[in-house]
């Protein structure tokens, strides 16, 4: 970092895939000197002004803290719409789904399917992960109305999932399967079959532009 006039290695909390947006990120770095936290935040934000990045806070943590492995929970949001006239400036952060859904799952449906300890092996590109079993703590869907620049309104949906950890592309698998069921079947039962009795279902990964890391907790 030019601010410190020496290399400083930053370790981020990580995301599940390249191209995923992040409402907030956490990182840790080892500083071999004392620093004024408030002064450094101001100087870093001045340095990062042209990069659309903002550092919200900086605080001292124990030497055992690790931004990636110390996290106890993460939350991801996935924004999508079926409205074909979605403003172009939203297309980089909201996925446009072509067609009309046959049904919209309820929060009860999602909670019944996902909450608790689940083996997410079939819903991820797990690679060399030590375990594919994750504890899902939150699963919901919300309908929101977005008001455009010219007072036009658009209906946008948001899936939100929380867990003690996410495997590579796990969120894109979950949302891709959900969208496939919503567009091709009349109930959540097909997804229940996939989750409970491991029935194979062919679907496409959800595009990454609608996926946002919304929170990391320690």
Secondary structure, DSSP 8 states (H G I E B T S, - for coil): -TTTTS---EEE---SSTT-EES---EEE--SS---HHHHHHHHHHHTGGGT----------TT--TTTT--EEEEEEEEE--TT--GGGTTTSEE--S--S----HHHHHHHHSEEEE-GGGS--TT-S--EEEEEEEEEEEEEEE-TTS-EEEEEEEEEEES---TTHHHHHHHHHHHHHHH-SSTHHHHHHHHS----------GGGEEEEEEE-
